[in-house]
Amino acid sequence: MSMITPDHYKLYGFLMSPYSMKMRAYLRYRRIPFQWVTGEAANNVAMTKVEPYMVPVLGYPDGSYVNDSSHLIADLEARYRDRSTTPESEADAFLALLIEDYADEWLVAPFFLYRWESEADQTHNAQWIIYEYFRGNIGHDQFDTMAEMWRKRQTSLLSAVSGKPASYDMVKASLHELLATMENAIRKRPFFFGSRPSSAEFAIFGMLSQLVQDLSANRFMRDQHPFTSRWVGVIDDISDFEGTWEPLCDQPEHLMNSPVYELLKLSGRYHLPMLLANQRASQNQEKVYCFEVAGVPHERRVLPRFLPCLPALQQHYNALSDSTKATLNPALEDAGCLQFLNVKP
């Protein structure tokens, strides 16, 4: 007999979707009852119930449907207090939010590049996606056709998501910086703000959940970052974990010597400059934007999905108390983030 009741949520997503995996792990940790729905049914909901098309989609008990993992987490944090992923410290909560956005909006570029750059990866990953779509029915008469269609669709998006080939080395290097930080961090403890996870960990997990299963990325993940690969398997379901928050920003040296500070530097080097350049180009009605990394310019197509990100981060920063800003500003400035956040609306 089914244990799913009308007051349960339904999460429509795919194992090959980083944001779906992020939300599934989050719901599991929060112990919020839900049903996981994948395959063609999930695709149909994403096609007909939300705009723009994107998984995951969360079906609420009242019959409404919402996508965007960050929006969903913020909403569920407001609805349910137990096992919250928002650190109690205002300063730590802001840093978790910033890192979550970095993972969602920057790490998608190297993940997408590794998934779709080589012909071997294209074939492998397109088949895996369609295998899930047809719920394991390899003999479906549309299997090969849809796998090829999906391969062509995704490779056509490479320049929009990951940039031009001239930027590929930079994009890949940014991922390996993140992986080196994670490998060092999780040898000591699995979480950033104590012995319990924040939304930042789930966002990073979502992206890394794809790398550990993709063909080329799987090789270097397991060879070069073995404990990070194992961490991904652990975070997938930590519904049994109990823990406490341990304020990171209570003393400046704690933050400056933490993995969080290293992640802030990655945000200041890659993520925030990209968001600002995308925003300015859109305001100027340009189709392409350019941002610099270590003095080297990189071009990408303007993406509307990025436009709300920087204003939202600036709004959250401006809402912080003066004492919290005073605590955070030295690290944010040194990491190259403050100039992008401390902007009056």
C-alpha positions as a printed NumPy array, in Angstrom:
array([[  0.   ,   0.   ,   0.   ],
       [  1.366,   3.429,  -0.958],
       [  2.557,   5.671,   1.859],
       [  2.179,   8.781,  -0.332],
       [ -0.726,  10.918,   0.849],
       [ -2.387,  14.014,  -0.681],
       [ -0.388,  16.325,   1.603],
       [  2.935,  15.12 ,   0.169],
       [  5.007,  17.062,  -2.308],
       [  6.021,  15.658,  -5.676],
       [  9.485,  16.424,  -7.007],
       [  9.664,  16.086, -10.786],
       [ 13.254,  15.764, -11.94 ],
       [ 16.075,  13.724, -13.411],
       [ 19.158,  12.018, -12.046],
       [ 21.068,  13.801, -14.843],
       [ 19.935,  17.228, -13.599],
       [ 22.15 ,  18.958, -10.996],
       [ 19.306,  21.093,  -9.669],
       [ 17.018,  18.063,  -9.364],
       [ 19.626,  16.25 ,  -7.311],
       [ 20.166,  19.352,  -5.192],
       [ 16.453,  19.519,  -4.348],
       [ 16.087,  15.794,  -3.755],
       [ 18.98 ,  15.748,  -1.278],
       [ 17.606,  18.888,   0.408],
       [ 14.123,  17.399,   0.857],
       [ 15.596,  14.173,   2.179],
       [ 17.678,  16.029,   4.75 ],
       [ 14.739,  18.178,   5.834],
       [ 12.572,  15.039,   6.142],
       [  9.832,  16.714,   4.155],
       [  7.642,  13.921,   2.719],
       [  7.776,  13.832,  -1.066],
       [  7.489,  11.529,  -4.043],
       [ 10.278,  11.447,  -6.627],
       [  8.888,  11.456, -10.181],
       [ 11.219,  11.071, -13.151],
       [ 11.113,  10.015, -16.784],
       [  8.543,  11.192, -19.298],
       [  6.114,  12.211, -16.535],
       [  8.642,  14.678, -15.106],
       [  9.351,  16.095, -18.547],
       [  5.632,  16.59 , -19.238],
       [  5.157,  18.549, -16.008],
       [  8.161,  20.758, -16.804],
       [  6.775,  21.343, -20.301],
       [  3.215,  22.194, -19.26 ],
       [  3.123,  23.452, -15.659],
       [  5.952,  26.012, -15.384],
       [  7.83 ,  28.631, -17.383],
       [ 10.534,  28.542, -18.458],
       [ 11.007,  24.824, -19.012],
       [ 13.399,  23.564, -16.372],
       [ 13.58 ,  20.737, -13.871],
       [ 13.163,  20.212, -11.06 ],
       [  9.548,  21.169, -10.595],
       [  8.012,  20.849,  -7.158],
       [  4.361,  19.926,  -7.038],
       [  2.829,  21.41 ,  -3.883],
       [  0.025,  19.704,  -1.937],
       [ -2.346,  22.515,  -3.004],
       [ -1.874,  21.569,  -6.664],
       [  0.515,  24.372,  -7.628],
       [  3.831,  23.831,  -9.426],
       [  7.038,  25.818,  -8.958],
       [ 10.582,  25.482, -10.324],
       [ 13.932,  27.174,  -9.538],
       [ 15.743,  25.313,  -6.781],
       [ 16.912,  28.408,  -4.885],
       [ 13.401,  29.85 ,  -4.824],
       [ 12.025,  26.5  ,  -3.683],
       [ 14.54 ,  26.19 ,  -0.855],
       [ 13.816,  29.733,   0.326],
       [ 10.096,  28.984,   0.343],
       [ 10.476,  25.689,   2.215],
       [ 12.804,  27.313,   4.738],
       [  9.996,  29.773,   5.5  ],
       [  7.359,  27.028,   5.756],
       [  9.241,  24.523,   7.933],
       [ 11.526,  25.271,  10.872],
       [ 12.849,  21.821,  11.784],
       [ 16.26 ,  20.941,  10.384],
       [ 16.618,  24.295,   8.622],
       [ 19.547,  24.75 ,   6.254],
       [ 19.81 ,  28.484,   7.024],
       [ 22.593,  29.116,   9.56 ],
       [ 21.487,  30.91 ,  12.721],
       [ 24.204,  33.525,  12.35 ],
       [ 23.122,  36.331,   9.997],
       [ 26.649,  36.55 ,   8.616],
       [ 26.903,  32.815,   7.987],
       [ 23.447,  32.738,   6.412],
       [ 24.489,  35.387,   3.899],
       [ 27.683,  33.53 ,   3.021],
       [ 25.712,  30.307,   2.506],
       [ 23.377,  32.162,   0.149],
       [ 26.282,  33.633,  -1.807],
       [ 28.006,  30.267,  -2.175],
       [ 24.732,  28.636,  -3.228],
       [ 24.411,  31.188,  -6.013],
       [ 28.043,  30.681,  -7.035],
       [ 27.458,  26.942,  -7.324],
       [ 24.171,  27.289,  -9.189],
       [ 25.238,  29.962, -11.652],
       [ 28.975,  29.462, -12.162],
       [ 29.637,  25.756, -11.714],
       [ 27.031,  24.956, -14.354],
       [ 29.575,  26.163, -16.947],
       [ 32.339,  23.591, -16.249],
       [ 29.798,  20.846, -15.558],
       [ 28.093,  21.481, -18.901],
       [ 31.423,  21.708, -20.71 ],
       [ 32.708,  18.392, -19.404],
       [ 29.365,  16.735, -20.167],
       [ 29.082,  17.852, -23.795],
       [ 32.563,  18.735, -25.125],
       [ 33.861,  15.404, -26.407],
       [ 32.085,  13.064, -28.782],
       [ 32.423,  10.172, -26.353],
       [ 30.797,  12.172, -23.549],
       [ 28.058,  13.388, -25.864],
       [ 27.092,   9.849, -26.849],
       [ 27.383,   8.452, -23.338],
       [ 25.413,  11.204, -21.609],
       [ 22.694,  11.553, -24.232],
       [ 22.01 ,   7.822, -23.952],
       [ 21.933,   7.974, -20.152],
       [ 19.446,  10.846, -20.226],
       [ 17.113,   9.051, -22.629],
       [ 17.526,   5.795, -20.681],
       [ 16.093,   7.623, -17.669],
       [ 13.447,   9.332, -19.795],
       [ 12.111,   5.954, -20.994],
       [ 12.537,   4.409, -17.519],
       [ 15.121,   1.902, -18.697],
       [ 13.381,   0.855, -21.912],
       [ 16.399,   0.698, -24.23 ],
       [ 14.276,  -1.118, -26.799],
       [ 11.905,   1.823, -27.261],
       [ 11.596,   2.561, -30.974],
       [ 12.451,   6.25 , -30.329],
       [ 15.473,   5.623, -28.093],
       [ 18.232,   6.275, -30.651],
       [ 16.354,   9.134, -32.318],
       [ 15.743,  10.964, -29.059],
       [ 19.287,  10.397, -27.829],
       [ 20.642,  11.996, -30.999],
       [ 18.129,  14.834, -30.769],
       [ 19.157,  15.532, -27.186],
       [ 22.849,  15.382, -28.067],
       [ 22.386,  17.997, -30.796],
       [ 20.241,  20.192, -28.57 ],
       [ 22.716,  20.244, -25.702],
       [ 25.843,  20.708, -27.787],
       [ 24.168,  23.674, -29.506],
       [ 23.955,  25.324, -26.073],
       [ 27.656,  24.956, -25.232],
       [ 28.644,  28.484, -26.229],
       [ 25.755,  30.01 , -24.272],
       [ 26.43 ,  28.068, -21.078],
       [ 30.201,  27.531, -21.102],
       [ 31.491,  30.186, -23.479],
       [ 33.653,  29.935, -26.569],
       [ 36.476,  27.375, -26.977],
       [ 39.016,  30.071, -26.116],
       [ 37.527,  30.122, -22.6  ],
       [ 37.412,  26.378, -22.038],
       [ 40.733,  26.173, -20.187],
       [ 39.64 ,  28.928, -17.799],
       [ 36.262,  27.287, -17.195],
       [ 37.863,  23.921, -16.459],
       [ 40.514,  25.502, -14.226],
       [ 37.785,  27.169, -12.17 ],
       [ 36.248,  23.769, -11.465],
       [ 39.547,  22.227, -10.419],
       [ 40.093,  25.132,  -8.003],
       [ 36.739,  24.324,  -6.437],
       [ 37.539,  20.604,  -6.277],
       [ 40.899,  21.245,  -4.617],
       [ 39.159,  23.385,  -2.002],
       [ 36.53 ,  20.708,  -1.41 ],
       [ 39.054,  17.865,  -1.192],
       [ 40.981,  19.729,   1.485],
       [ 37.854,  20.821,   3.365],
       [ 36.014,  17.517,   3.603],
       [ 39.042,  15.661,   4.9  ],
       [ 38.402,  17.653,   8.08 ],
       [ 34.596,  17.947,   8.19 ],
       [ 31.722,  17.506,   5.719],
       [ 30.014,  20.882,   6.248],
       [ 30.981,  24.555,   6.196],
       [ 29.051,  26.088,   9.098],
       [ 29.103,  23.399,  11.77 ],
       [ 28.005,  19.782,  11.879],
       [ 24.908,  20.312,   9.734],
       [ 24.492,  21.336,   6.076],
       [ 23.462,  24.662,   4.602],
       [ 21.994,  25.335,   1.167],
       [ 25.567,  25.964,  -0.017],
       [ 26.545,  22.324,   0.432],
       [ 23.446,  21.113,  -1.398],
       [ 24.122,  23.446,  -4.334],
       [ 27.723,  22.239,  -4.667],
       [ 26.534,  18.656,  -4.273],
       [ 24.063,  19.129,  -7.127],
       [ 26.792,  20.034,  -9.597],
       [ 29.251,  17.426,  -8.363],
       [ 26.54 ,  14.751,  -8.497],
       [ 26.777,  15.055, -12.269],
       [ 30.561,  14.981, -12.516],
       [ 30.84 ,  11.715, -10.598],
       [ 28.561,   9.952, -13.099],
       [ 29.691,  11.497, -16.399],
       [ 32.274,   9.657, -18.474],
       [ 35.36 ,  11.922, -18.567],
       [ 34.667,  13.822, -15.376],
       [ 34.18 ,  10.616, -13.418],
       [ 37.767,   9.611, -14.172],
       [ 39.491,  12.693, -12.822],
       [ 37.037,  13.044,  -9.946],
       [ 37.84 ,   9.595,  -8.602],
       [ 41.559,   9.75 ,  -9.426],
       [ 42.313,  13.279,  -8.235],
       [ 39.525,  14.021,  -5.742],
       [ 38.571,  10.688,  -4.18 ],
       [ 37.132,  11.985,  -0.922],
       [ 35.074,  14.613,  -2.722],
       [ 33.65 ,  11.838,  -4.887],
       [ 32.717,   9.886,  -1.765],
       [ 31.286,  13.055,  -0.148],
       [ 28.861,  13.325,  -3.059],
       [ 27.556,   9.843,  -2.299],
       [ 27.107,  10.699,   1.366],
       [ 25.29 ,  14.025,   0.82 ],
       [ 22.761,  12.388,  -1.495],
       [ 20.865,  11.198,   1.569],
       [ 21.745,  12.593,   4.993],
       [ 18.255,  12.273,   6.446],
       [ 19.804,  10.511,   9.46 ],
       [ 22.3  ,  13.302,  10.21 ],
       [ 21.904,  15.433,  13.318],
       [ 24.054,  18.47 ,  13.963],
       [ 24.461,  22.003,  15.22 ],
       [ 25.477,  25.363,  13.8  ],
       [ 28.922,  26.638,  14.803],
       [ 29.276,  30.343,  13.959],
       [ 32.04 ,  30.79 ,  11.415],
       [ 32.118,  34.575,  11.498],
       [ 32.341,  34.997,  15.271],
       [ 36.009,  35.856,  14.834],
       [ 37.61 ,  37.242,  11.65 ],
       [ 40.434,  34.689,  11.646],
       [ 37.928,  31.816,  11.664],
       [ 36.439,  32.953,   8.374],
       [ 39.737,  33.911,   6.749],
       [ 41.197,  30.461,   7.477],
       [ 38.148,  28.492,   6.383],
       [ 37.11 ,  26.75 ,   3.149],
       [ 34.294,  29.285,   2.91 ],
       [ 36.844,  32.05 ,   2.397],
       [ 38.393,  30.041,  -0.455],
       [ 34.937,  29.703,  -2.026],
       [ 34.377,  33.44 ,  -1.659],
       [ 37.55 ,  34.041,  -3.663],
       [ 36.168,  31.834,  -6.436],
       [ 32.946,  33.832,  -6.419],
       [ 34.872,  37.094,  -6.596],
       [ 37.104,  35.805,  -9.388],
       [ 34.509,  34.166, -11.637],
       [ 30.889,  34.276, -10.512],
       [ 30.213,  37.887,  -9.542],
       [ 32.134,  39.468, -12.459],
       [ 30.137,  37.276, -14.833],
       [ 26.809,  38.31 , -13.281],
       [ 27.694,  42.003, -13.471],
       [ 28.86 ,  41.806, -17.08 ],
       [ 25.711,  39.924, -18.075],
       [ 23.554,  42.5  , -16.319],
       [ 25.252,  45.507, -17.934],
       [ 25.111,  43.991, -21.404],
       [ 21.412,  43.265, -20.986],
       [ 20.754,  46.829, -19.84 ],
       [ 22.538,  48.048, -22.975],
       [ 20.459,  45.656, -25.105],
       [ 23.562,  43.775, -26.165],
       [ 23.507,  40.071, -27.002],
       [ 27.065,  39.306, -25.87 ],
       [ 28.903,  40.277, -22.708],
       [ 32.57 ,  40.2  , -21.77 ],
       [ 34.188,  39.737, -18.373],
       [ 37.82 ,  39.369, -17.362],
       [ 39.562,  36.663, -15.405],
       [ 43.153,  37.471, -14.451],
       [ 43.127,  40.228, -17.057],
       [ 42.006,  37.919, -19.874],
       [ 38.655,  38.768, -21.527],
       [ 36.007,  36.087, -21.987],
       [ 32.837,  36.432, -24.034],
       [ 29.466,  34.764, -23.57 ],
       [ 25.931,  35.181, -24.76 ],
       [ 23.668,  37.221, -22.471],
       [ 21.42 ,  34.883, -20.49 ],
       [ 18.178,  36.197, -18.961],
       [ 18.3  ,  33.542, -16.218],
       [ 21.28 ,  35.319, -14.635],
       [ 19.604,  38.73 , -14.438],
       [ 17.824,  38.374, -11.061],
       [ 20.862,  36.899,  -9.306],
       [ 23.088,  39.899,  -8.647],
       [ 20.272,  42.278,  -7.609],
       [ 19.01 ,  39.625,  -5.181],
       [ 22.465,  39.196,  -3.636],
       [ 22.864,  42.967,  -3.354],
       [ 19.454,  43.234,  -1.702],
       [ 20.384,  40.557,   0.832],
       [ 23.691,  42.284,   1.54 ],
       [ 22.056,  45.697,   1.992],
       [ 19.562,  44.169,   4.444],
       [ 22.33 ,  42.963,   6.744],
       [ 22.829,  44.773,  10.039],
       [ 25.707,  47.229,  10.306],
       [ 27.485,  44.947,  12.755],
       [ 27.221,  41.987,  10.381],
       [ 28.547,  44.049,   7.502],
       [ 31.471,  45.15 ,   9.66 ],
       [ 32.198,  41.513,  10.429],
       [ 31.979,  40.345,   6.813],
       [ 33.435,  43.254,   4.866],
       [ 37.158,  42.563,   5.397],
       [ 36.837,  39.014,   4.068],
       [ 34.43 ,  40.004,   1.283],
       [ 36.736,  42.804,   0.173],
       [ 39.861,  40.664,   0.298],
       [ 38.079,  37.929,  -1.68 ],
       [ 37.035,  40.402,  -4.381],
       [ 33.303,  40.176,  -3.631],
       [ 32.482,  43.399,  -1.801],
       [ 32.659,  45.698,  -4.837],
       [ 29.856,  43.703,  -6.476],
       [ 27.647,  43.48 ,  -3.381],
       [ 27.952,  46.857,  -1.682],
       [ 25.85 ,  48.681,  -4.258],
       [ 22.863,  50.778,  -3.3  ],
       [ 19.664,  49.964,  -5.227]])
